[in-house]
Amino acid sequence: MSEPKGRGAGHAATSAERLQRLLALVPYVVSRKAVGLADTAAAFGLSERELVDDLNMLWCVELRDPDPYCPIDLSYEGGEIVISQAESIGRPLRLAVDEASALLVALRMLAEVPGLEDRSALSRVIAKLEAAAGEAAGPSAQVAVQVDRPHGDGVIGHVREALDRRRRVHLRYYVPGRDEATERDVDPMRLLVVEGRAYLEGWCRRADGVRLFRLDRILGIDVLDVPASVPGIARPVDVDQGLFRPSPGDVHVVLEVSAAGRWVAEYYPCESVEELGDGWLRVRLRTPDTQWVRRLALRLGEDGRVTAPGDLRARVREDAAAALARYASG
Amino acid sequence: MSRRKTERLLSLVVCLLSTRRYLTAEQIRQAVAGYPDQPEAFKRMFERDKEELRELGIPLETGAISPLDEDVTGYRVQRQAYELPELRLEPDEAAVLGLAARVWRHAELAGAAAGALLKLRAAGIDTDDPDGTARQGIEPRVHTTEPAFGPLWEAVRDRRPVTFSYRAAGRSDPARRELEPWGVVNRHGRWYVAGWDRGRDAVRVFRLSRIEGAVRFSGPPGSVTVPAGTDVREVVRSWDSVPPREHTAVLRLRHGAGYGLRRYATGRQAAAEAPDAAVGWDTITVPFSDIGWFADHVASFGADVVVIDPPDLRDAVIRRLKGALA
């Protein structure tokens, strides 16, 4: 049986890719009233020179039989493209299954995003796209991205309100790693929906930095009558690089987990994962705060051990001994 | 070389679209510049070209040239099958389409999303949101870091069975599985594939991150039938959902600690009212479903939480703590 194809990123345009572009270029021009060389080049991600080369190629198409004729006639004098004869390729090609699916799956996911107010635009565009894609829309029903709903709709409503009115919020926020309910003022920046989870991104005035707050961990939120003021130095999180990036000040932690603890490698962003045999794994990760690792080690019990740093390992033993003492005395 | 090929393919598409009747390979060779005269060389090149057009989704039709001459195959592309149907979008609709295309940025279907937008722009739709007002401040993303996503999507799309090596939760060794995939679903940020497990003769759900090595097709396209009425989201949801919380634990929590447990408490006694409680402690009752999972969870709170009841939960927590001490 054949091998599945890998992704083919990072190469020069193949003949097939250029053909796709040429077949889109003609209807792009035909469907618009006035089309300039510069704008069109930008829309297709080309230089003007490359675009002119594409146009020349289209103009040169010749069918030789029974009588030679040139089916496409166009000009680009004075920087404006005019296609006076587009023959049979005046309309774009239908959407392929992958193309229809990419858009439909994403649109259906957006329709689940809490607080997105354009629900009516979403359902209209989904219906139109399904109709236009026809059969190619079918397989998209077999891919779904589910969006988690935060507890109670009150939180999302307040987050949206704060973003729209550019107001500061006061959060009561649960930090599971430290088992703390924290209080802080935050200047909202964006609502991120990454991997089905919603986050408020904002400038945390307690930490003096950009922080992400998972909506389902917000215990309470008040929209303050204070304008949000995000400092110029605040940089939005690059969501394409993953939400949690190590920083230079982080502690290196090495954990070993049994087969029953392998979920750790899936759950936390790890720098490396190494098989140790018998299902055991060695996991290396970096974190600014080791409190949660101590709690993780207690949770794992005999299915995990911290091997580095040494003082963290000692703290885990102290934690376990202190907890056991409660049972001895109780 | 590549330029000549692009020119040839472009002429071929225009030629096939311009004809109502089927054209023979020889007629095509006459009409389209760039094919060799030598019959074998032409045949090979024409075969490859047809394959390329099909891969681009161009609906190349084959049929008999005439009812009298059924042995000679002809080719054509029908305009109606080729063309994107008329599609008009309001500005707000086009804007959400632009947002949707961003969802896959840098993920497996990014190229497909960009290709779709290109065609929609070619249909006269402007998907940019020039004033940026449509969705101020919303940034949706889906990642597909699991290498199995691409092949499994192809398998689902083309209805092909697959085999892969899978390490089930808590198992030390991976096992070979053969699956008729029904769909892929992202739930709580993780990708799953659901389908019929041929080895187990049952519906199964697999987490993509636990698939080891390559996913291989084990049958031709079209050989998988998804049962009518299957809702893959529901299949994954029911597999993943927490069983009902039938048990109840009584826990003692240090003041100001154990928020992760307090949130689910059904009963709470303030410190003063609990006769056996020391100062600064609360007693709560919490429902739970699985004793193993709940013992792990309670142990993670260390000395801030003590199990009063039931005894088997208490023992399980003590066992975890002793394990962490070892």
Interface residues (C-beta under 8 A of the other chain):
Chain A: M1 S2 E3 P4 K5 G6 R7 A9 T14 S15 A16 R18 L19 Q20 R21 L22 L23 A24 L25 V26 P27 Y28 S31 R32 A43 F44 M57 L58 C60 V61 E62 L63 R64 D65 P71 I72 E87 S88 I89 R91 P92 L93 R94 L95 A96 V97 D98 E99 A100 S101 A102 L103 V105 A106 L107 M109 L110 V113 L116 D118 A121 L122 R124 V125 K128 L129 A131 A132 G134 A136 P139 A141 Q142 V143 A144 V145 Q146 D148 L163 D164 Y174 P176 D179 E180 A181 P188 M189 R190 L191 L192 V193 V194 E195 G196 R197 L219 V239 D240 G242 A259 A260 R262 W263 E266 D278 G279 W280 R294 R295 L296 A297 L298 R299 L300 G301 E302 D303 V316 R317 D319 A320 A321 A322 A323 L324 A325 R326 Y327 G330
Chain B: S2 R3 K5 T6 E7 L9 L10 S11 V13 V14 C15 L17 S18 Q27 Q30 A31 V32 A33 E52 E55 L56 G57 I58 P59 R79 A81 Y82 E83 L84 P85 E86 L87 R88 L89 E90 D92 E93 A94 A95 V96 L97 L99 A100 A101 V103 W104 R105 H106 E108 L109 A110 G111 A112 A113 G115 A116 L117 L118 K119 L120 R121 A122 A123 G124 A134 R135 Q136 G137 I138 E139 P140 R141 V142 H143 G150 P151 W153 E154 A155 V156 R157 R167 A169 G170 R171 S172 D173 W182 G183 V184 V185 N186 R187 H188 G189 R190 R207 S209 R210 A214 V215 R216 F217 S218 G219 P220 V226 V232 R233 R237 A257 G258 Y259 G260 R263 D296 H297 A299 S300 F301 G302 A303 D304 V306 R314 I318 R319 R320 L321 K322 G323 A324 L325 A326
